[in-house]
Amino acid sequence: MRIDPNDLLNAREAADLLGLAHREAIATYRRRYEDFPEPVLKKGTCVLWARQDLVNWAASRRRS
């Protein structure tokens, strides 16, 4: 699967997309929701998610 680099989000951007106030909330979501999307890239302190994975996850939560 190819991902456009512009569609990779760091924790701050992921939090913004999900309507969360702080990037630290992403770590909480990762612990709390076992179905939270896995990052597509983890290297050292760099952790990035695919925008579409987060959009799809948020949409599935609204349907539940």
CHARMM-style PDB file with segment names, atoms N, HN, CA, C and O in Angstrom:
ATOM      1  N   MET     1       0.842  -1.173   0.000  1.00  0.00      PROA
ATOM      2  CA  MET     1       0.000   0.000   0.000  1.00  0.00      PROA
ATOM      3  C   MET     1       0.889   1.238   0.000  1.00  0.00      PROA
ATOM      4  O   MET     1       1.773   1.376   0.845  1.00  0.00      PROA
ATOM      5  N   ARG     2       0.653   2.120  -0.934  1.00  0.00      PROA
ATOM      6  HN  ARG     2      -0.066   2.008  -1.620  1.00  0.00      PROA
ATOM      7  CA  ARG     2       1.404   3.381  -1.015  1.00  0.00      PROA
ATOM      8  C   ARG     2       0.613   4.474  -0.314  1.00  0.00      PROA
ATOM      9  O   ARG     2      -0.604   4.584  -0.463  1.00  0.00      PROA
ATOM     10  N   ILE     3       1.331   5.272   0.448  1.00  0.00      PROA
ATOM     11  HN  ILE     3       2.320   5.183   0.570  1.00  0.00      PROA
ATOM     12  CA  ILE     3       0.704   6.371   1.180  1.00  0.00      PROA
ATOM     13  C   ILE     3       1.383   7.663   0.774  1.00  0.00      PROA
ATOM     14  O   ILE     3       2.611   7.756   0.750  1.00  0.00      PROA
ATOM     15  N   ASP     4       0.583   8.642   0.459  1.00  0.00      PROA
ATOM     16  HN  ASP     4      -0.414   8.566   0.479  1.00  0.00      PROA
ATOM     17  CA  ASP     4       1.102   9.971   0.155  1.00  0.00      PROA
ATOM     18  C   ASP     4       1.672  10.556   1.443  1.00  0.00      PROA
ATOM     19  O   ASP     4       0.968  10.591   2.452  1.00  0.00      PROA
ATOM     20  N   PRO     5       2.920  11.016   1.445  1.00  0.00      PROA
ATOM     21  CA  PRO     5       3.507  11.594   2.662  1.00  0.00      PROA
ATOM     22  C   PRO     5       2.662  12.716   3.260  1.00  0.00      PROA
ATOM     23  O   PRO     5       2.715  12.949   4.467  1.00  0.00      PROA
ATOM     24  N   ASN     6       1.884  13.412   2.432  1.00  0.00      PROA
ATOM     25  HN  ASN     6       1.842  13.222   1.451  1.00  0.00      PROA
ATOM     26  CA  ASN     6       1.026  14.479   2.947  1.00  0.00      PROA
ATOM     27  C   ASN     6      -0.146  13.933   3.760  1.00  0.00      PROA
ATOM     28  O   ASN     6      -0.812  14.687   4.471  1.00  0.00      PROA
ATOM     29  N   ASP     7      -0.402  12.631   3.662  1.00  0.00      PROA
ATOM     30  HN  ASP     7       0.138  12.019   3.085  1.00  0.00      PROA
ATOM     31  CA  ASP     7      -1.484  12.007   4.412  1.00  0.00      PROA
ATOM     32  C   ASP     7      -0.996  11.317   5.674  1.00  0.00      PROA
ATOM     33  O   ASP     7      -1.749  10.573   6.303  1.00  0.00      PROA
ATOM     34  N   LEU     8       0.262  11.555   6.055  1.00  0.00      PROA
ATOM     35  HN  LEU     8       0.874  12.159   5.545  1.00  0.00      PROA
ATOM     36  CA  LEU     8       0.792  11.035   7.309  1.00  0.00      PROA
ATOM     37  C   LEU     8       0.639  12.095   8.383  1.00  0.00      PROA
ATOM     38  O   LEU     8       0.987  13.257   8.177  1.00  0.00      PROA
ATOM     39  N   LEU     9       0.112  11.684   9.535  1.00  0.00      PROA
ATOM     40  HN  LEU     9      -0.171  10.739   9.702  1.00  0.00      PROA
ATOM     41  CA  LEU     9      -0.167  12.621  10.613  1.00  0.00      PROA
ATOM     42  C   LEU     9       0.616  12.249  11.862  1.00  0.00      PROA
ATOM     43  O   LEU     9       0.684  11.079  12.238  1.00  0.00      PROA
ATOM     44  N   ASN    10       1.207  13.256  12.506  1.00  0.00      PROA
ATOM     45  HN  ASN    10       1.151  14.207  12.201  1.00  0.00      PROA
ATOM     46  CA  ASN    10       1.837  13.023  13.794  1.00  0.00      PROA
ATOM     47  C   ASN    10       0.754  13.080  14.874  1.00  0.00      PROA
ATOM     48  O   ASN    10      -0.421  13.267  14.558  1.00  0.00      PROA
ATOM     49  N   ALA    11       1.133  12.923  16.135  1.00  0.00      PROA
ATOM     50  HN  ALA    11       2.088  12.771  16.392  1.00  0.00      PROA
ATOM     51  CA  ALA    11       0.151  12.863  17.215  1.00  0.00      PROA
ATOM     52  C   ALA    11      -0.652  14.159  17.321  1.00  0.00      PROA
ATOM     53  O   ALA    11      -1.855  14.107  17.577  1.00  0.00      PROA
ATOM     54  N   ARG    12      -0.027  15.305  17.133  1.00  0.00      PROA
ATOM     55  HN  ARG    12       0.950  15.347  16.925  1.00  0.00      PROA
ATOM     56  CA  ARG    12      -0.744  16.590  17.211  1.00  0.00      PROA
ATOM     57  C   ARG    12      -1.791  16.676  16.103  1.00  0.00      PROA
ATOM     58  O   ARG    12      -2.932  17.067  16.351  1.00  0.00      PROA
ATOM     59  N   GLU    13      -1.407  16.315  14.894  1.00  0.00      PROA
ATOM     60  HN  GLU    13      -0.480  15.997  14.693  1.00  0.00      PROA
ATOM     61  CA  GLU    13      -2.323  16.362  13.758  1.00  0.00      PROA
ATOM     62  C   GLU    13      -3.442  15.327  13.910  1.00  0.00      PROA
ATOM     63  O   GLU    13      -4.595  15.592  13.569  1.00  0.00      PROA
ATOM     64  N   ALA    14      -3.085  14.144  14.428  1.00  0.00      PROA
ATOM     65  HN  ALA    14      -2.149  13.930  14.706  1.00  0.00      PROA
ATOM     66  CA  ALA    14      -4.097  13.106  14.663  1.00  0.00      PROA
ATOM     67  C   ALA    14      -5.111  13.587  15.696  1.00  0.00      PROA
ATOM     68  O   ALA    14      -6.315  13.389  15.534  1.00  0.00      PROA
ATOM     69  N   ALA    15      -4.616  14.221  16.761  1.00  0.00      PROA
ATOM     70  HN  ALA    15      -3.638  14.382  16.893  1.00  0.00      PROA
ATOM     71  CA  ALA    15      -5.514  14.753  17.789  1.00  0.00      PROA
ATOM     72  C   ALA    15      -6.446  15.808  17.186  1.00  0.00      PROA
ATOM     73  O   ALA    15      -7.648  15.801  17.449  1.00  0.00      PROA
ATOM     74  N   ASP    16      -5.896  16.697  16.393  1.00  0.00      PROA
ATOM     75  HN  ASP    16      -4.919  16.702  16.179  1.00  0.00      PROA
ATOM     76  CA  ASP    16      -6.721  17.719  15.742  1.00  0.00      PROA
ATOM     77  C   ASP    16      -7.807  17.074  14.879  1.00  0.00      PROA
ATOM     78  O   ASP    16      -8.968  17.478  14.933  1.00  0.00      PROA
ATOM     79  N   LEU    17      -7.434  16.087  14.096  1.00  0.00      PROA
ATOM     80  HN  LEU    17      -6.490  15.758  14.052  1.00  0.00      PROA
ATOM     81  CA  LEU    17      -8.382  15.410  13.221  1.00  0.00      PROA
ATOM     82  C   LEU    17      -9.524  14.780  14.014  1.00  0.00      PROA
ATOM     83  O   LEU    17     -10.674  14.785  13.574  1.00  0.00      PROA
ATOM     84  N   LEU    18      -9.195  14.238  15.188  1.00  0.00      PROA
ATOM     85  HN  LEU    18      -8.261  14.234  15.546  1.00  0.00      PROA
ATOM     86  CA  LEU    18     -10.196  13.555  16.009  1.00  0.00      PROA
ATOM     87  C   LEU    18     -10.924  14.495  16.966  1.00  0.00      PROA
ATOM     88  O   LEU    18     -11.800  14.067  17.717  1.00  0.00      PROA
ATOM     89  N   GLY    19     -10.557  15.779  16.935  1.00  0.00      PROA
ATOM     90  HN  GLY    19      -9.845  16.126  16.325  1.00  0.00      PROA
ATOM     91  CA  GLY    19     -11.222  16.750  17.796  1.00  0.00      PROA
ATOM     92  C   GLY    19     -10.757  16.706  19.239  1.00  0.00      PROA
ATOM     93  O   GLY    19     -11.498  17.075  20.149  1.00  0.00      PROA
ATOM     94  N   LEU    20      -9.530  16.254  19.446  1.00  0.00      PROA
ATOM     95  HN  LEU    20      -8.927  15.955  18.706  1.00  0.00      PROA
ATOM     96  CA  LEU    20      -8.973  16.166  20.794  1.00  0.00      PROA
ATOM     97  C   LEU    20      -8.141  17.402  21.091  1.00  0.00      PROA
ATOM     98  O   LEU    20      -7.525  17.978  20.194  1.00  0.00      PROA
ATOM     99  N   ALA    21      -8.127  17.802  22.350  1.00  0.00      PROA
ATOM    100  HN  ALA    21      -8.627  17.334  23.078  1.00  0.00      PROA
ATOM    101  CA  ALA    21      -7.462  19.050  22.729  1.00  0.00      PROA
ATOM    102  C   ALA    21      -5.938  18.939  22.775  1.00  0.00      PROA
ATOM    103  O   ALA    21      -5.240  19.922  22.524  1.00  0.00      PROA
ATOM    104  N   HSD    22      -5.415  17.752  23.093  1.00  0.00      PROA
ATOM    105  HN  HSD    22      -5.982  16.954  23.296  1.00  0.00      PROA
ATOM    106  CA  HSD    22      -3.969  17.612  23.283  1.00  0.00      PROA
ATOM    107  C   HSD    22      -3.445  16.381  22.563  1.00  0.00      PROA
ATOM    108  O   HSD    22      -4.136  15.368  22.459  1.00  0.00      PROA
ATOM    109  N   ARG    23      -2.231  16.476  22.074  1.00  0.00      PROA
ATOM    110  HN  ARG    23      -1.669  17.299  22.159  1.00  0.00      PROA
ATOM    111  CA  ARG    23      -1.623  15.333  21.388  1.00  0.00      PROA
ATOM    112  C   ARG    23      -1.458  14.140  22.320  1.00  0.00      PROA
ATOM    113  O   ARG    23      -1.458  12.995  21.869  1.00  0.00      PROA
ATOM    114  N   GLU    24      -1.317  14.405  23.634  1.00  0.00      PROA
ATOM    115  HN  GLU    24      -1.317  15.336  24.001  1.00  0.00      PROA
ATOM    116  CA  GLU    24      -1.167  13.316  24.601  1.00  0.00      PROA
ATOM    117  C   GLU    24      -2.401  12.422  24.650  1.00  0.00      PROA
ATOM    118  O   GLU    24      -2.325  11.271  25.079  1.00  0.00      PROA
ATOM    119  N   ALA    25      -3.533  12.954  24.210  1.00  0.00      PROA
ATOM    120  HN  ALA    25      -3.596  13.889  23.862  1.00  0.00      PROA
ATOM    121  CA  ALA    25      -4.766  12.159  24.196  1.00  0.00      PROA
ATOM    122  C   ALA    25      -4.651  10.967  23.253  1.00  0.00      PROA
ATOM    123  O   ALA    25      -5.336   9.961  23.439  1.00  0.00      PROA
ATOM    124  N   ILE    26      -3.805  11.070  22.258  1.00  0.00      PROA
ATOM    125  HN  ILE    26      -3.249  11.887  22.106  1.00  0.00      PROA
ATOM    126  CA  ILE    26      -3.616   9.951  21.326  1.00  0.00      PROA
ATOM    127  C   ILE    26      -3.053   8.743  22.063  1.00  0.00      PROA
ATOM    128  O   ILE    26      -3.490   7.619  21.815  1.00  0.00      PROA
ATOM    129  N   ALA    27      -2.102   8.948  22.956  1.00  0.00      PROA
ATOM    130  HN  ALA    27      -1.748   9.861  23.156  1.00  0.00      PROA
ATOM    131  CA  ALA    27      -1.554   7.842  23.743  1.00  0.00      PROA
ATOM    132  C   ALA    27      -2.653   7.208  24.601  1.00  0.00      PROA
ATOM    133  O   ALA    27      -2.701   5.987  24.752  1.00  0.00      PROA
ATOM    134  N   THR    28      -3.527   8.036  25.157  1.00  0.00      PROA
ATOM    135  HN  THR    28      -3.488   9.028  25.035  1.00  0.00      PROA
ATOM    136  CA  THR    28      -4.641   7.523  25.950  1.00  0.00      PROA
ATOM    137  C   THR    28      -5.576   6.696  25.076  1.00  0.00      PROA
ATOM    138  O   THR    28      -5.998   5.610  25.472  1.00  0.00      PROA
ATOM    139  N   TYR    29      -5.898   7.198  23.899  1.00  0.00      PROA
ATOM    140  HN  TYR    29      -5.555   8.081  23.577  1.00  0.00      PROA
ATOM    141  CA  TYR    29      -6.766   6.460  22.983  1.00  0.00      PROA
ATOM    142  C   TYR    29      -6.126   5.137  22.586  1.00  0.00      PROA
ATOM    143  O   TYR    29      -6.820   4.126  22.480  1.00  0.00      PROA
ATOM    144  N   ARG    30      -4.836   5.126  22.368  1.00  0.00      PROA
ATOM    145  HN  ARG    30      -4.272   5.948  22.454  1.00  0.00      PROA
ATOM    146  CA  ARG    30      -4.156   3.885  21.974  1.00  0.00      PROA
ATOM    147  C   ARG    30      -4.269   2.832  23.069  1.00  0.00      PROA
ATOM    148  O   ARG    30      -4.370   1.639  22.781  1.00  0.00      PROA
ATOM    149  N   ARG    31      -4.253   3.273  24.324  1.00  0.00      PROA
ATOM    150  HN  ARG    31      -4.171   4.242  24.558  1.00  0.00      PROA
ATOM    151  CA  ARG    31      -4.407   2.328  25.444  1.00  0.00      PROA
ATOM    152  C   ARG    31      -5.865   1.936  25.646  1.00  0.00      PROA
ATOM    153  O   ARG    31      -6.163   0.774  25.924  1.00  0.00      PROA
ATOM    154  N   ARG    32      -6.763   2.884  25.509  1.00  0.00      PROA
ATOM    155  HN  ARG    32      -6.521   3.828  25.283  1.00  0.00      PROA
ATOM    156  CA  ARG    32      -8.170   2.683  25.838  1.00  0.00      PROA
ATOM    157  C   ARG    32      -8.924   1.880  24.781  1.00  0.00      PROA
ATOM    158  O   ARG    32      -9.752   1.034  25.118  1.00  0.00      PROA
ATOM    159  N   TYR    33      -8.640   2.144  23.499  1.00  0.00      PROA
ATOM    160  HN  TYR    33      -7.968   2.831  23.225  1.00  0.00      PROA
ATOM    161  CA  TYR    33      -9.395   1.519  22.413  1.00  0.00      PROA
ATOM    162  C   TYR    33      -8.508   0.511  21.681  1.00  0.00      PROA
ATOM    163  O   TYR    33      -7.573   0.873  20.966  1.00  0.00      PROA
ATOM    164  N   GLU    34      -8.830  -0.742  21.882  1.00  0.00      PROA
ATOM    165  HN  GLU    34      -9.590  -1.037  22.462  1.00  0.00      PROA
ATOM    166  CA  GLU    34      -7.997  -1.784  21.280  1.00  0.00      PROA
ATOM    167  C   GLU    34      -8.058  -1.771  19.753  1.00  0.00      PROA
ATOM    168  O   GLU    34      -7.177  -2.317  19.088  1.00  0.00      PROA
ATOM    169  N   ASP    35      -9.107  -1.143  19.196  1.00  0.00      PROA
ATOM    170  HN  ASP    35      -9.822  -0.699  19.736  1.00  0.00      PROA
ATOM    171  CA  ASP    35      -9.228  -1.070  17.738  1.00  0.00      PROA
ATOM    172  C   ASP    35      -8.664   0.234  17.157  1.00  0.00      PROA
ATOM    173  O   ASP    35      -8.820   0.501  15.965  1.00  0.00      PROA
ATOM    174  N   PHE    36      -8.008   1.045  17.998  1.00  0.00      PROA
ATOM    175  HN  PHE    36      -7.881   0.829  18.966  1.00  0.00      PROA
ATOM    176  CA  PHE    36      -7.412   2.289  17.489  1.00  0.00      PROA
ATOM    177  C   PHE    36      -6.337   1.933  16.457  1.00  0.00      PROA
ATOM    178  O   PHE    36      -5.556   1.008  16.676  1.00  0.00      PROA
ATOM    179  N   PRO    37      -6.293   2.652  15.350  1.00  0.00      PROA
ATOM    180  CA  PRO    37      -5.349   2.305  14.276  1.00  0.00      PROA
ATOM    181  C   PRO    37      -3.888   2.306  14.750  1.00  0.00      PROA
ATOM    182  O   PRO    37      -3.462   3.147  15.541  1.00  0.00      PROA
ATOM    183  N   GLU    38      -3.168   1.353  14.244  1.00  0.00      PROA
ATOM    184  HN  GLU    38      -3.514   0.669  13.602  1.00  0.00      PROA
ATOM    185  CA  GLU    38      -1.731   1.297  14.496  1.00  0.00      PROA
ATOM    186  C   GLU    38      -1.042   2.352  13.642  1.00  0.00      PROA
ATOM    187  O   GLU    38      -1.484   2.634  12.528  1.00  0.00      PROA
ATOM    188  N   PRO    39       0.026   2.930  14.148  1.00  0.00      PROA
ATOM    189  CA  PRO    39       0.801   3.853  13.315  1.00  0.00      PROA
ATOM    190  C   PRO    39       1.363   3.110  12.100  1.00  0.00      PROA
ATOM    191  O   PRO    39       1.659   1.917  12.173  1.00  0.00      PROA
ATOM    192  N   VAL    40       1.504   3.820  11.002  1.00  0.00      PROA
ATOM    193  HN  VAL    40       1.263   4.789  10.944  1.00  0.00      PROA
ATOM    194  CA  VAL    40       2.107   3.214   9.820  1.00  0.00      PROA
ATOM    195  C   VAL    40       3.622   3.372   9.848  1.00  0.00      PROA
ATOM    196  O   VAL    40       4.338   2.715   9.093  1.00  0.00      PROA
ATOM    197  N   LEU    41       4.101   4.246  10.724  1.00  0.00      PROA
ATOM    198  HN  LEU    41       3.519   4.780  11.338  1.00  0.00      PROA
ATOM    199  CA  LEU    41       5.540   4.452  10.854  1.00  0.00      PROA
ATOM    200  C   LEU    41       5.882   4.740  12.300  1.00  0.00      PROA
ATOM    201  O   LEU    41       5.313   5.640  12.917  1.00  0.00      PROA
ATOM    202  N   LYS    42       6.828   3.959  12.843  1.00  0.00      PROA
ATOM    203  HN  LYS    42       7.290   3.227  12.342  1.00  0.00      PROA
ATOM    204  CA  LYS    42       7.365   4.208  14.183  1.00  0.00      PROA
ATOM    205  C   LYS    42       8.874   4.094  14.067  1.00  0.00      PROA
ATOM    206  O   LYS    42       9.405   3.025  13.767  1.00  0.00      PROA
ATOM    207  N   LYS    43       9.554   5.194  14.305  1.00  0.00      PROA
ATOM    208  HN  LYS    43       9.122   6.062  14.549  1.00  0.00      PROA
ATOM    209  CA  LYS    43      11.012   5.190  14.275  1.00  0.00      PROA
ATOM    210  C   LYS    43      11.476   6.177  15.331  1.00  0.00      PROA
ATOM    211  O   LYS    43      11.351   7.391  15.164  1.00  0.00      PROA
ATOM    212  N   GLY    44      12.008   5.644  16.412  1.00  0.00      PROA
ATOM    213  HN  GLY    44      12.110   4.659  16.547  1.00  0.00      PROA
ATOM    214  CA  GLY    44      12.408   6.501  17.520  1.00  0.00      PROA
ATOM    215  C   GLY    44      11.188   7.206  18.085  1.00  0.00      PROA
ATOM    216  O   GLY    44      10.194   6.572  18.440  1.00  0.00      PROA
ATOM    217  N   THR    45      11.277   8.514  18.161  1.00  0.00      PROA
ATOM    218  HN  THR    45      12.084   9.029  17.873  1.00  0.00      PROA
ATOM    219  CA  THR    45      10.145   9.285  18.681  1.00  0.00      PROA
ATOM    220  C   THR    45       9.168   9.704  17.581  1.00  0.00      PROA
ATOM    221  O   THR    45       8.158  10.352  17.855  1.00  0.00      PROA
ATOM    222  N   CYS    46       9.470   9.338  16.352  1.00  0.00      PROA
ATOM    223  HN  CYS    46      10.291   8.812  16.129  1.00  0.00      PROA
ATOM    224  CA  CYS    46       8.592   9.678  15.229  1.00  0.00      PROA
ATOM    225  C   CYS    46       7.526   8.590  15.079  1.00  0.00      PROA
ATOM    226  O   CYS    46       7.836   7.434  14.788  1.00  0.00      PROA
ATOM    227  N   VAL    47       6.275   8.980  15.281  1.00  0.00      PROA
ATOM    228  HN  VAL    47       6.023   9.919  15.517  1.00  0.00      PROA
ATOM    229  CA  VAL    47       5.148   8.063  15.148  1.00  0.00      PROA
ATOM    230  C   VAL    47       4.128   8.748  14.243  1.00  0.00      PROA
ATOM    231  O   VAL    47       3.679   9.860  14.523  1.00  0.00      PROA
ATOM    232  N   LEU    48       3.771   8.068  13.158  1.00  0.00      PROA
ATOM    233  HN  LEU    48       4.136   7.165  12.931  1.00  0.00      PROA
ATOM    234  CA  LEU    48       2.865   8.662  12.168  1.00  0.00      PROA
ATOM    235  C   LEU    48       1.738   7.704  11.824  1.00  0.00      PROA
ATOM    236  O   LEU    48       1.931   6.493  11.717  1.00  0.00      PROA
ATOM    237  N   TRP    49       0.550   8.287  11.653  1.00  0.00      PROA
ATOM    238  HN  TRP    49       0.393   9.271  11.740  1.00  0.00      PROA
ATOM    239  CA  TRP    49      -0.641   7.533  11.271  1.00  0.00      PROA
ATOM    240  C   TRP    49      -1.078   7.944   9.880  1.00  0.00      PROA
ATOM    241  O   TRP    49      -0.830   9.067   9.442  1.00  0.00      PROA
ATOM    242  N   ALA    50      -1.728   7.028   9.194  1.00  0.00      PROA
ATOM    243  HN  ALA    50      -1.930   6.116   9.549  1.00  0.00      PROA
ATOM    244  CA  ALA    50      -2.341   7.351   7.908  1.00  0.00      PROA
ATOM    245  C   ALA    50      -3.662   8.060   8.181  1.00  0.00      PROA
ATOM    246  O   ALA    50      -4.494   7.566   8.942  1.00  0.00      PROA
ATOM    247  N   ARG    51      -3.847   9.207   7.565  1.00  0.00      PROA
ATOM    248  HN  ARG    51      -3.171   9.609   6.947  1.00  0.00      PROA
ATOM    249  CA  ARG    51      -5.066   9.998   7.752  1.00  0.00      PROA
ATOM    250  C   ARG    51      -6.323   9.139   7.547  1.00  0.00      PROA
ATOM    251  O   ARG    51      -7.246   9.193   8.360  1.00  0.00      PROA
ATOM    252  N   GLN    52      -6.361   8.351   6.467  1.00  0.00      PROA
ATOM    253  HN  GLN    52      -5.611   8.308   5.807  1.00  0.00      PROA
ATOM    254  CA  GLN    52      -7.562   7.575   6.154  1.00  0.00      PROA
ATOM    255  C   GLN    52      -7.856   6.530   7.220  1.00  0.00      PROA
ATOM    256  O   GLN    52      -9.023   6.249   7.492  1.00  0.00      PROA
ATOM    257  N   ASP    53      -6.826   5.945   7.832  1.00  0.00      PROA
ATOM    258  HN  ASP    53      -5.877   6.173   7.611  1.00  0.00      PROA
ATOM    259  CA  ASP    53      -7.045   4.989   8.920  1.00  0.00      PROA
ATOM    260  C   ASP    53      -7.781   5.661  10.080  1.00  0.00      PROA
ATOM    261  O   ASP    53      -8.704   5.085  10.655  1.00  0.00      PROA
ATOM    262  N   LEU    54      -7.367   6.879  10.415  1.00  0.00      PROA
ATOM    263  HN  LEU    54      -6.618   7.347   9.947  1.00  0.00      PROA
ATOM    264  CA  LEU    54      -8.005   7.605  11.516  1.00  0.00      PROA
ATOM    265  C   LEU    54      -9.414   8.039  11.152  1.00  0.00      PROA
ATOM    266  O   LEU    54     -10.322   7.965  11.980  1.00  0.00      PROA
ATOM    267  N   VAL    55      -9.602   8.488   9.924  1.00  0.00      PROA
ATOM    268  HN  VAL    55      -8.864   8.548   9.251  1.00  0.00      PROA
ATOM    269  CA  VAL    55     -10.939   8.885   9.468  1.00  0.00      PROA
ATOM    270  C   VAL    55     -11.879   7.685   9.524  1.00  0.00      PROA
ATOM    271  O   VAL    55     -13.001   7.795  10.020  1.00  0.00      PROA
ATOM    272  N   ASN    56     -11.426   6.548   9.020  1.00  0.00      PROA
ATOM    273  HN  ASN    56     -10.514   6.459   8.618  1.00  0.00      PROA
ATOM    274  CA  ASN    56     -12.254   5.338   9.032  1.00  0.00      PROA
ATOM    275  C   ASN    56     -12.574   4.903  10.458  1.00  0.00      PROA
ATOM    276  O   ASN    56     -13.708   4.525  10.749  1.00  0.00      PROA
ATOM    277  N   TRP    57     -11.585   4.953  11.347  1.00  0.00      PROA
ATOM    278  HN  TRP    57     -10.663   5.260  11.110  1.00  0.00      PROA
ATOM    279  CA  TRP    57     -11.800   4.561  12.726  1.00  0.00      PROA
ATOM    280  C   TRP    57     -12.830   5.478  13.389  1.00  0.00      PROA
ATOM    281  O   TRP    57     -13.750   4.997  14.052  1.00  0.00      PROA
ATOM    282  N   ALA    58     -12.684   6.783  13.215  1.00  0.00      PROA
ATOM    283  HN  ALA    58     -11.938   7.173  12.677  1.00  0.00      PROA
ATOM    284  CA  ALA    58     -13.627   7.738  13.808  1.00  0.00      PROA
ATOM    285  C   ALA    58     -15.043   7.494  13.282  1.00  0.00      PROA
ATOM    286  O   ALA    58     -16.005   7.560  14.047  1.00  0.00      PROA
ATOM    287  N   ALA    59     -15.177   7.219  12.002  1.00  0.00      PROA
ATOM    288  HN  ALA    59     -14.395   7.166  11.380  1.00  0.00      PROA
ATOM    289  CA  ALA    59     -16.488   6.964  11.417  1.00  0.00      PROA
ATOM    290  C   ALA    59     -17.102   5.685  12.009  1.00  0.00      PROA
ATOM    291  O   ALA    59     -18.306   5.632  12.259  1.00  0.00      PROA
ATOM    292  N   SER    60     -16.286   4.677  12.227  1.00  0.00      PROA
ATOM    293  HN  SER    60     -15.308   4.721  12.023  1.00  0.00      PROA
ATOM    294  CA  SER    60     -16.803   3.431  12.792  1.00  0.00      PROA
ATOM    295  C   SER    60     -17.255   3.628  14.237  1.00  0.00      PROA
ATOM    296  O   SER    60     -18.187   2.958  14.682  1.00  0.00      PROA
ATOM    297  N   ARG    61     -16.625   4.520  14.967  1.00  0.00      PROA
ATOM    298  HN  ARG    61     -15.868   5.065  14.605  1.00  0.00      PROA
ATOM    299  CA  ARG    61     -17.013   4.808  16.355  1.00  0.00      PROA
ATOM    300  C   ARG    61     -18.356   5.544  16.387  1.00  0.00      PROA
ATOM    301  O   ARG    61     -19.161   5.330  17.293  1.00  0.00      PROA
ATOM    302  N   ARG    62     -18.590   6.396  15.414  1.00  0.00      PROA
ATOM    303  HN  ARG    62     -17.935   6.570  14.678  1.00  0.00      PROA
ATOM    304  CA  ARG    62     -19.858   7.145  15.371  1.00  0.00      PROA
ATOM    305  C   ARG    62     -21.024   6.206  15.057  1.00  0.00      PROA
ATOM    306  O   ARG    62     -22.139   6.411  15.537  1.00  0.00      PROA
ATOM    307  N   ARG    63     -20.763   5.181  14.255  1.00  0.00      PROA
ATOM    308  HN  ARG    63     -19.858   5.014  13.865  1.00  0.00      PROA
ATOM    309  CA  ARG    63     -21.820   4.231  13.887  1.00  0.00      PROA
ATOM    310  C   ARG    63     -22.173   3.314  15.037  1.00  0.00      PROA
ATOM    311  O   ARG    63     -23.293   2.807  15.102  1.00  0.00      PROA
ATOM    312  N   SER    64     -21.233   3.091  15.949  1.00  0.00      PROA
ATOM    313  HN  SER    64     -20.323   3.503  15.896  1.00  0.00      PROA
ATOM    314  CA  SER    64     -21.449   2.142  17.058  1.00  0.00      PROA
ATOM    315  C   SER    64     -22.402   2.690  18.092  1.00  0.00      PROA
ATOM    316  OT1 SER    64     -22.689   2.019  19.083  1.00  0.00      PROA
TER     317      SER     64
END
